[in-house]
Amino acid sequence: MRINVLVVDDSAFMRRAISNMLEGAEIVVCGTARNGEEAVLKAQQLRPDVITMDVEMPGMGGLEAVREIALQSDIPVIMVSALTQEGAETTFRALDAGAVDFIPKPDAAYVNIKDVARDLVAKVRVFARRGTKRRVPARPKVALPPLADAPADAMREHFECTAIGASTGGPVALSKLIPALPADFPTPLLIVQHMPPGFTQTFANRLNASSPLSVEEGQEGMVLRKGHAIIAPAGRQIMLRRVYGSEDVEVVLAADDGRSLHVPSVDVMTASVSDLYGSATLAVILTGMGQDGVAGLRRVKDRGGYVIGQDAATCVVYGMPRAVAHAGLVDRVLPLDQIASALCELTNTSFARS
């Protein structure tokens, strides 16, 4: 299958750098554009399978271009964002406007170019295969193990920590899930969202501004508390430990030991939560590529915890939830817009439907 990509950037050097990352095997750069106006026009003319879009450009920028393209088509757009606070903020706004994902702009001074290239190619392939609702047949149904609704004995106030993992499509999913939870949600929440360094602080700030909950980027020694959501900082593994001589639980941030594909990792986080909280662990696996979460959520289930998986229909990429479900580790599969109410139901918390 040949994948046609339109590359949009105001820098000729960056257009060539991104094109070099992509070209080869089945990926072809079918065109380039220097600004948002050109991007909108060439999206109509070339009908590429995927578009890579610079965030900040003179004239019509990436955010405006995404909005225009989303109105005219459903071509997947991957944002290419500079590692600045303004770039990060605009990138999240572009995701809200219809972009499917983002990568950090390749810059040898800040990021590993080989890692960016690998991630970009993987995302282009995923979204080209996924296509759009109008351009490809519906995903074939896959037989999964039967999943029971929440048993009566799960309807109790015994959960002490909620662990949430997400990757591709996660920023938008979390932007819907977290603001739907009430301020008095009775557990702390620990969240791993696969994201490059430089973006998690801005993401936490955006969630905090839109949520009844308090949302912060995790810091070493931060104490968990009810109604408080902690976003794992990019580039660090997040774990938990009991404060000596206290009932408090605090955040531990560590460098990766080289065994994890993702930093932070859903596996590392959920394993740590389950080791400390055991059967009092409530976990959610959201949209994302790959299998991160299977090993950690197996430990959650081995210790008696409860796992909710996002369903295929509402996932941007049904990868991580599918892998966890196929491993027989999911207690309940739900569409995204029902997960907040289920979390409230499981913790005997009042849920205000919007």
C-alpha positions as CSV (number, residue, x, y, z in Angstrom):
1,M,0.0,0.0,0.0
2,R,1.4,3.4,-1.0
3,I,0.9,6.1,1.6
4,N,0.9,9.7,0.3
5,V,1.9,12.4,2.7
6,L,1.7,16.2,2.4
7,V,4.4,17.9,4.4
8,V,3.6,21.5,5.6
9,D,6.3,23.8,7.1
10,D,7.5,27.3,6.4
11,S,11.1,26.2,6.6
12,A,12.6,24.7,3.4
13,F,15.1,22.9,5.6
14,M,12.4,21.4,7.8
15,R,10.3,20.3,4.8
16,R,13.3,18.4,3.5
17,A,14.2,17.0,6.9
18,I,10.7,15.6,7.5
19,S,10.5,14.4,3.9
20,N,13.7,12.5,4.4
21,M,12.4,10.9,7.5
22,L,9.3,9.7,5.7
23,E,10.4,8.7,2.2
24,G,11.1,5.0,1.7
25,A,9.2,1.8,1.7
26,E,5.6,2.5,1.1
27,I,5.6,6.2,2.2
28,V,5.8,8.9,-0.5
29,V,5.8,12.7,0.0
30,C,3.3,13.7,-2.6
31,G,3.7,17.4,-2.0
32,T,4.8,20.2,0.3
33,A,3.4,23.5,1.5
34,R,4.9,26.6,3.0
35,N,1.9,27.9,5.0
36,G,-1.6,27.1,6.0
37,E,-3.2,28.6,2.9
38,E,-1.1,26.3,0.7
39,A,-1.8,23.4,3.0
40,V,-5.6,23.8,2.6
41,L,-5.4,24.1,-1.2
42,K,-3.0,21.2,-1.6
43,A,-5.1,19.0,0.7
44,Q,-8.0,19.5,-1.7
45,Q,-5.9,19.0,-4.8
46,L,-3.7,16.0,-3.7
47,R,-6.0,14.3,-1.3
48,P,-3.1,12.8,0.7
49,D,-3.5,10.0,3.1
50,V,-1.9,11.9,5.9
51,I,-0.7,15.5,6.5
52,T,2.2,16.7,8.7
53,M,1.5,20.2,9.8
54,D,3.9,22.8,11.3
55,V,2.3,24.6,14.2
56,E,3.7,28.1,13.8
57,M,3.8,29.6,10.3
58,P,3.4,33.2,9.0
59,G,-0.1,34.0,7.6
60,M,-2.4,31.1,8.3
61,G,-0.8,29.0,11.0
62,G,-1.2,25.3,11.7
63,L,-4.2,25.7,14.0
64,E,-6.2,27.6,11.5
65,A,-5.2,25.2,8.7
66,V,-6.4,22.2,10.7
67,R,-9.7,23.8,11.3
68,E,-10.2,24.5,7.6
69,I,-9.0,21.0,6.5
70,A,-11.3,19.4,9.1
71,L,-14.3,21.3,7.6
72,Q,-13.5,20.1,4.1
73,S,-12.2,16.5,4.7
74,D,-11.2,14.0,7.3
75,I,-7.6,13.6,6.2
76,P,-5.6,12.8,9.4
77,V,-3.3,15.7,10.4
78,I,-0.2,15.1,12.6
79,M,1.1,18.3,14.2
80,V,4.9,19.0,14.2
81,S,5.3,21.2,17.3
82,A,8.2,23.3,18.5
83,L,9.3,22.7,22.1
84,T,8.0,26.0,23.5
85,Q,5.1,26.7,25.8
86,E,3.3,28.6,23.0
87,G,4.0,25.7,20.6
88,A,2.6,23.2,23.1
89,E,-0.5,25.3,23.8
90,T,-1.3,25.7,20.1
91,T,-0.7,22.0,19.5
92,F,-3.3,21.0,22.1
93,R,-5.7,23.5,20.6
94,A,-5.1,21.8,17.2
95,L,-5.9,18.4,18.7
96,D,-9.2,19.9,20.0
97,A,-9.8,21.2,16.5
98,G,-9.3,17.8,14.8
99,A,-5.6,17.0,14.5
100,V,-5.0,13.3,15.3
101,D,-1.6,13.4,17.0
102,F,1.6,15.3,17.2
103,I,5.4,15.0,17.3
104,P,8.1,17.4,18.6
105,K,9.8,19.3,15.8
106,P,13.1,17.5,15.1
107,D,16.0,19.6,16.4
108,A,19.3,18.0,17.4
109,A,19.7,20.5,20.2
110,Y,16.6,19.2,22.0
111,V,15.4,15.8,20.8
112,N,16.7,12.5,19.4
113,I,16.1,12.8,15.7
114,K,16.1,9.1,15.2
115,D,13.4,8.6,17.8
116,V,11.3,11.4,16.2
117,A,11.7,9.8,12.8
118,R,10.7,6.3,14.1
119,D,7.6,7.7,15.9
120,L,6.6,9.8,12.9
121,V,6.8,6.9,10.5
122,A,4.8,4.7,12.9
123,K,2.1,7.3,13.3
124,V,1.8,7.9,9.6
125,R,1.4,4.2,8.9
126,V,-1.2,3.8,11.6
127,F,-3.3,6.7,10.5
128,A,-3.0,5.9,6.8
129,R,-4.2,2.3,7.5
130,R,-7.0,3.7,9.8
131,G,-8.0,6.1,7.1
132,T,-11.3,7.8,7.6
133,K,-14.8,6.7,8.3
134,R,-15.8,7.6,4.7
135,R,-12.7,6.2,2.9
136,V,-12.3,2.7,4.4
137,P,-14.7,-0.1,5.5
138,A,-15.6,-0.4,9.1
139,R,-13.1,-2.2,11.3
140,P,-14.0,-5.9,11.3
141,K,-15.3,-7.1,14.6
142,V,-12.9,-9.2,16.7
143,A,-14.2,-11.9,19.0
144,L,-13.2,-10.9,22.6
145,P,-13.6,-12.9,25.8
146,P,-17.0,-12.2,27.4
147,L,-16.8,-9.2,29.7
148,A,-19.2,-9.1,32.6
149,D,-20.6,-5.9,34.0
150,A,-19.4,-4.7,37.3
151,P,-20.2,-7.4,39.9
152,A,-22.1,-6.3,42.9
153,D,-19.1,-6.7,45.2
154,A,-17.2,-4.2,43.1
155,M,-19.8,-1.5,44.0
156,R,-18.2,-0.4,47.1
157,E,-16.0,2.3,48.4
158,H,-12.8,0.3,48.6
159,F,-10.8,1.8,45.8
160,E,-8.0,3.9,47.0
161,C,-6.2,4.9,43.8
162,T,-7.2,5.3,40.1
163,A,-4.5,4.7,37.5
164,I,-5.1,5.8,33.9
165,G,-2.9,5.0,30.8
166,A,-3.2,6.5,27.3
167,S,-1.2,7.2,24.2
168,T,-2.3,8.2,20.7
169,G,-5.6,10.1,21.0
170,G,-5.1,10.3,24.7
171,P,-4.9,14.1,25.1
172,V,-8.4,14.6,23.6
173,A,-9.8,11.5,25.5
174,L,-8.4,12.8,28.8
175,S,-9.7,16.3,28.1
176,K,-13.2,14.8,28.0
177,L,-12.7,12.2,30.8
178,I,-11.0,14.2,33.6
179,P,-13.2,17.3,33.5
180,A,-16.2,15.0,33.8
181,L,-15.1,13.8,37.2
182,P,-16.4,15.7,40.3
183,A,-14.2,17.6,42.7
184,D,-15.0,15.2,45.5
185,F,-13.8,12.1,43.5
186,P,-12.7,9.9,46.4
187,T,-9.3,8.7,45.1
188,P,-6.2,10.3,43.8
189,L,-5.6,9.7,40.1
190,L,-2.3,8.8,38.5
191,I,-2.1,9.4,34.7
192,V,0.5,8.3,32.2
193,Q,0.0,9.9,28.7
194,H,2.7,9.1,26.2
195,M,4.1,12.5,25.3
196,P,7.5,14.0,24.4
197,P,9.3,16.2,27.0
198,G,8.2,19.8,27.0
199,F,4.4,19.1,26.8
200,T,3.2,17.5,30.0
201,Q,3.3,20.7,32.1
202,T,1.1,22.5,29.5
203,F,-1.2,19.5,29.3
204,A,-1.6,19.4,33.1
205,N,-2.3,23.1,33.2
206,R,-5.0,22.8,30.5
207,L,-6.7,19.9,32.3
208,N,-6.5,21.8,35.6
209,A,-8.2,24.9,34.1
210,S,-11.1,22.8,32.7
211,S,-11.6,20.3,35.6
212,P,-13.3,20.4,39.0
213,L,-10.4,18.2,40.1
214,S,-7.0,19.6,40.8
215,V,-4.5,18.5,38.1
216,E,-0.7,18.9,38.3
217,E,2.4,17.5,36.6
218,G,4.0,15.1,39.0
219,Q,7.0,16.1,41.1
220,E,9.3,14.0,43.2
221,G,7.8,13.7,46.7
222,M,4.4,15.0,45.8
223,V,1.8,13.4,48.2
224,L,-1.3,11.8,46.8
225,R,-4.6,13.1,47.9
226,K,-8.3,12.6,47.0
227,G,-9.6,14.6,44.1
228,H,-6.1,15.2,42.8
229,A,-4.9,14.1,39.4
230,I,-1.2,13.7,38.7
231,I,0.2,13.7,35.1
232,A,3.4,11.8,34.8
233,P,6.2,14.1,33.5
234,A,7.5,13.1,30.1
235,G,11.0,11.5,30.2
236,R,10.6,10.1,33.7
237,Q,9.1,6.9,35.1
238,I,6.5,7.5,37.8
239,M,6.0,5.2,40.8
240,L,4.7,5.4,44.3
241,R,6.0,4.7,47.8
242,R,4.6,4.8,51.3
243,V,6.1,7.7,53.4
244,Y,8.0,6.2,56.3
245,G,6.1,6.4,59.5
246,S,3.0,7.8,57.8
247,E,-0.1,6.8,55.9
248,D,0.8,9.2,53.1
249,V,1.8,7.9,49.7
250,E,4.2,10.0,47.6
251,V,5.4,10.2,44.0
252,V,8.8,8.8,43.0
253,L,10.3,9.9,39.7
254,A,13.1,7.9,38.2
255,A,15.1,7.6,35.0
256,D,14.2,4.6,32.9
257,D,16.3,1.4,33.3
258,G,16.3,0.8,29.6
259,R,13.7,-1.9,29.6
260,S,10.7,0.3,28.7
261,L,9.7,1.3,25.2
262,H,7.9,4.3,26.7
263,V,9.0,6.8,29.3
264,P,6.7,7.2,31.2
265,S,5.3,3.8,30.9
266,V,1.8,2.6,31.7
267,D,3.3,-0.8,32.7
268,V,5.7,0.8,35.3
269,M,3.0,3.1,36.7
270,T,0.2,0.5,37.1
271,A,2.5,-2.1,38.5
272,S,3.7,0.3,41.2
273,V,0.1,1.3,42.0
274,S,-1.0,-2.3,42.3
275,D,2.0,-3.2,44.4
276,L,1.0,-0.5,46.9
277,Y,-2.8,-0.6,46.8
278,G,-3.5,-4.2,45.7
279,S,-7.2,-4.9,45.3
280,A,-7.9,-1.2,46.0
281,T,-6.6,-0.3,42.5
282,L,-9.0,1.0,39.9
283,A,-7.5,1.3,36.4
284,V,-8.5,2.6,33.0
285,I,-6.7,2.0,29.7
286,L,-7.5,4.5,26.9
287,T,-6.8,4.9,23.2
288,G,-3.2,4.3,22.0
289,M,-0.9,2.4,19.8
290,G,1.0,-0.7,21.0
291,Q,0.8,-2.9,24.1
292,D,2.0,-0.7,27.0
293,G,-0.2,-1.5,30.0
294,V,-0.6,-5.3,29.4
295,A,2.1,-6.3,31.9
296,G,1.2,-3.7,34.5
297,L,-2.6,-4.4,34.3
298,R,-1.9,-8.1,34.6
299,R,-0.4,-7.3,38.0
300,V,-3.4,-5.2,38.8
301,K,-5.7,-8.1,38.1
302,D,-3.5,-10.6,39.9
303,R,-3.8,-8.5,43.0
304,G,-7.6,-8.2,42.7
305,G,-7.9,-4.7,41.1
306,Y,-10.5,-3.6,38.6
307,V,-9.9,-2.5,35.0
308,I,-12.0,-0.5,32.6
309,G,-11.0,-0.5,28.9
310,Q,-12.1,2.1,26.3
311,D,-14.1,0.6,23.4
312,A,-12.9,0.4,19.8
313,A,-15.6,2.7,18.4
314,T,-14.4,5.7,20.5
315,C,-10.6,5.1,20.3
316,V,-8.5,7.0,17.9
317,V,-6.3,3.9,17.8
318,Y,-7.6,0.7,19.3
319,G,-4.2,-0.7,20.2
320,M,-3.5,-0.6,23.9
321,P,-7.1,-1.3,25.0
322,R,-7.4,-4.1,22.5
323,A,-4.1,-5.7,23.7
324,V,-5.3,-5.5,27.3
325,A,-8.8,-6.9,26.4
326,H,-7.2,-9.8,24.4
327,A,-5.1,-10.7,27.4
328,G,-8.3,-11.1,29.4
329,L,-7.6,-8.3,31.8
330,V,-10.6,-6.0,31.3
331,D,-13.6,-6.1,33.6
332,R,-15.7,-3.7,31.6
333,V,-15.4,-2.2,28.1
334,L,-17.0,1.2,27.7
335,P,-17.2,4.1,25.2
336,L,-15.3,7.2,26.3
337,D,-18.3,9.2,27.3
338,Q,-19.4,6.5,29.8
339,I,-16.1,6.0,31.7
340,A,-16.4,8.9,34.1
341,S,-19.9,7.8,35.2
342,A,-18.6,4.2,35.6
343,L,-15.7,5.5,37.8
344,C,-18.2,7.4,39.9
345,E,-20.4,4.3,40.1
346,L,-17.6,2.1,41.2
347,T,-16.5,4.5,43.9
348,N,-20.1,5.4,45.1
349,T,-19.7,9.0,44.0
350,S,-22.4,11.2,42.7
351,F,-22.0,11.9,39.0
352,A,-23.5,15.0,37.4
353,R,-24.4,14.3,33.8
354,S,-23.9,17.3,31.5
